[in-house]
C-alpha cells in the first residue's frame, strides 16, 4: 500500500512541476517541448528491470520518435 501511495505522490509532483514549467514558458515566451509516451504499460515495482517492460517502453518511444509524434507542445495528463 505504501508503494501505491508513493507512486501517486510522485505522479502528482511531476504533474505540478510540468504545469509550472509550461506556465513559465508561456509567461517568458520560451518554447516548451516534452517527450512522452502516452500509453499505459503495466509495471511492477517488485521487478523494476523487467526486460519485457523495458523493450515495450523502448518500442513505443522508438515508434513515436520515428513518426515525429514524441514531442508535445504542452503537458498532457491522463
QUIWODA-V259229 format. One record per pair of residues at least 24 apart in sequence whose ideal C-beta (glycine too) atoms are under 10 Angstrom apart, sorted by the first residue. I is the first residue (numbers start at 1). J is the second residue. D is the distance in whole Angstrom. If there is no record, write none. Layout:
BEGIN
i->(I I)
j->(J J)
d->(D D)
END
This chain:
BEGIN
i->(3 3 3 4 6 7 7 11 14 14 15 15 17 18 18 18 18 19 19 19 21 22 22 22 22 23 25 25 26 31 32 32 32 32 32 33 33 33 33 33 34 34 34 34 34 34 34 35 35 35 35 35 35 36 36 36 36 36 36 36 37 37 37 37 37 38 38 38 38 38 38 39 39 39 40)
j->(44 45 46 45 45 43 45 77 75 77 75 77 75 74 75 76 77 74 75 77 75 72 73 74 75 75 73 74 74 73 71 72 73 74 75 70 71 72 73 74 70 71 72 73 74 75 76 61 64 65 70 71 72 61 64 70 71 72 75 76 61 63 64 65 70 64 69 70 72 76 78 63 64 78 78)
d->(10 5 9 9 9 9 8 9 9 9 7 5 10 9 4 9 8 10 6 8 8 10 9 6 5 10 10 9 9 8 10 9 6 7 8 10 5 7 7 10 9 7 5 8 8 6 8 8 8 8 5 6 8 9 9 7 9 6 8 7 6 9 6 10 8 8 9 10 9 7 7 10 9 10 8)
END
